[in-house]
Amino acid sequence: MTAWTVLSRAECSLCEQLLTELAEELSPAEAARVSVVDVDGDPALARKYGHRVPVLLADGDFVCDYRLDRERVRQIVR
């Protein structure tokens, strides 16, 4: 099963939207395992991704940023 991580920050409406859309693409079991990481809590992540949130990672690899790439997610889930 893929380890999904959403790099986010507080009060980020795009982050909430990406999480909602991601849950629609995943099975309930996978959606329950999505990890959300606040980039502002990690200086290295803030430097790397701070202006690009939300960022979606699958098994630590970049998938998309800002908006959910549904087709890419579907390719990974298959």
Residue, then its C-alpha position, 0 to 999 in steps of 0.5 A: m500500500t502506498a504511503w501518501t503524505v500531504l505537506s500542508r500548513a495551518e489555515c490552507s484552503l488549497c490543502e483542505q481541498l487537496l485532502t478532500e479530493l485525494a480521499e475521493e480517489l483512494s480506498p477508505a483504508e488508504a485514505a485513513r492512512v494519509s499523513v499530513v505534515d505541517v511544513d512550518g514545523d520543520p525548517a528543512l521542509a519549509r525551505k524546500y516546499g514552503h511556497r508550494v503547499p500543498v504538496l502530495l508525496a507518494d512513498g516520499d516521491f513528488v506527485c503534485d503541488y497546489r492542485l491534485d493531479r487525479e490522473r497521476v494518483r490513479q496511475i499510482v493506485r493501479 
